[in-house]
Amino acid sequence: MTTCRNRLYIISVVKTKISSKGQTTVPRRFLKLWKTSQVLWDLNPDGSARVAPTPDIMSLLGSTSDGRLRDPNEKQKTRSEIGRNAAEEGLSK
């Protein structure tokens, strides 16, 4: 434990091995705490590294579905409109 500006921090250091394939295991306690399947590796100037959880985009944005039905031809309609706009501006091939 360490104290910084009147706050108590519990520092958790866990040692893991690096496999012959260059892989390591994220300890279970970090997986439970972070609730993510990806991590970021940050290389410090002194050669040490910091590992931090990558936020899960779905948890940040919530559900992407708002319950409305989508037009199955929406993508094609958008491409056609972009093509028409490009032709009007003289950008088409």
N, C-alpha and C positions, 0 to 999 in steps of 0.2 A: 504494500500500500504506500501511496505517496500523497502529499498534500500540496496543492498549488492554489494560491489565492483563496484560502479558506475553504477549498472544496476537497473532498476526499475522493481519490481515484484508486480503484483496485486494478492493478496491472496484471493481466493474464498473459503469461508467456508459455507457449507450448512448443516443444521441439518435435519436428517430424523429419522423416528420412526422405531423401530424393532417390527415386528408383533409377535403374540403369537407362530407362527411357526418358529420364528427366521429369518425371511426374512426382507429385506429392499429394498427400491426403489432407483435406481441410478437416480439422478436428470437429467432432459432432457438436460440441458446445457452441462453436462459431456458426455452424450450419443452422442450428436451432435459433440462435440469436439473430442472424442476418436474414434468414428466410429468403435466400436467393440461390441460384445455381451457377452464378458466375462471380468472379472476383477480378479486381484490377490490381496489377502489379505496378508499383511506382518506384523507379530506381532513383535513389538519392545520390547527390554528388560524391558522397564518401564511399559509395559502392554498396551501401546497405539498401534494403528494399522495404517498402511498406505495402501491405496487402489490405485491401478494403473491399467491402461488398459492392457489387454492381446492383443498383436498384432495379427491381423487376418493373418494366415499363407498364405492365398491366395493373400493378398495384398503385402506380402513380396516376394513371389515367382512369382507372376503373374499367368497367366493361365497355367494349367498343360498340356493342350492339345496343341500339336504343329501341329495339322492338319493331321498328318500321320495316316493311317489306322493301327490298331493293329491286330495281329494274334490272333483269338479267342482261339487258343489252346496253347498260349504262357505259361500259368501257368502250364499246364500238361507237356509240353515239359521240362520246367525248373525242375519240380519235378522228372521227369524220369532221367534227366541228373544228378541231385544230387544223386539219387539212384544208378545209374551206378558208379559214382565216389566213393560213399561210399563202394560199393561192391568191387571195385578194391583195395581199401585201407583196406579191411577187417573190415569195420565198420558196415555193414548191419547185421540184425538179422538172 
